[in-house]
């Protein structure tokens, strides 16, 4: 997976494209290839009263976005970046890391 929980991403296409700035990934579902992004793709849901929410009513929640519509945000480039993987040697162990394609820095 190129995008993980806690990463900062930019919306490339779809519902949140007009919103600027990086957003934080809250959850990634690898089977469905979707991610929940904080403050993007907000949907309204009508909810019955429950013990947690005794009032009920209309609740706003985040809906998942397909991973193909997201790009990882690079702070050095101040924009989206493509990601590749590289194998590095750390203390005799080979570790796979994510690398920014333009700058070559480790993410």
N, C-alpha and C positions, 0 to 999 in steps of 0.2 A: 504494500500500500504506500503510495506516495504522499497521501494526506493522512495525518493522524490527529487524534484528540489533542486539543490545546494549540494546534498550529494556527497561524494567522493566514487567512486566505482572501483572495479578491474574487468577486463574482464576475465571470466572463460573459455569460449569456443567461437569459431567463428573467425570472421575476425580480431579482435584486440588482440588475445591471446598472440601473440609474443611480444607485447608492454608491457613494465614493468611500474610499478608505478600506483598510484591512478589517476583517471580522474574525472572531475567534470561533474555532470549531468545538462544539460541545460534545458530539457523539458521532461515531462513524460505524455504519452497518456494512460489513464487508460482503455479506451474501447478496444484499440488494444493491450494493454499490451507491449508497446514498449517505449524506452527512447532514446533521443538524447544525446550522450556523446561527450564532447569536444575533438576534435582531433583524434577520432577513427571512423573507418568505413567510410572513405572519398571516395566519388564517384565523377566522373567527369560528367558534364552535358553541352551539347551544347546549347547555348542560343542565341536567336536572339537579335539584338540591340533594346533597349528600352530607355525611357527617363532617367531612373536611370543609366543604363549601355549603353551609346550610342555606345560603341565599339562592344559589344557583345562578342562572342567567347566561349572558354571553361572555365567553372566555376567549382571550386571544392567546394562541399558542404558535410555536415555530413548527413549520412543516419541513420535511427533509428535501434536500436538493441533490440531484445526481452529481457524482464526482467529476463527470466530464465538463460540468459547467463551472467548476472551481479551478483556480490557479493559486499555487503557493505564493505568498507575499515575501519579497526579499527586502529587508530593511536597508541594505547597502545600495540596492538599485532603486529603492522607493517605488517599487511596482511589482508586477507579476513576474515569475520566473519559471522556467522548466526545470525539472528535477531528474537526475539520474542517480544510480547507485555506484558505489565504489567499495572495494575491499581493501581495508588497511590493516597493518600489523600492529597490534597493541599488546606489548608485553608477551610476545610469543603466541598470542591468539589472533586469529583472523576475524575481523569484525566488519560487517557490512554497514555502511553509513550512506545517508542521503547527501548529495552534492549538488550545488547550484551549477547549472551548465555554463552560464556566462562568466561568472567570477571564479568558479572552481572551489569556493569555500564550503566547508562542511555545515550542514543545517542541523 
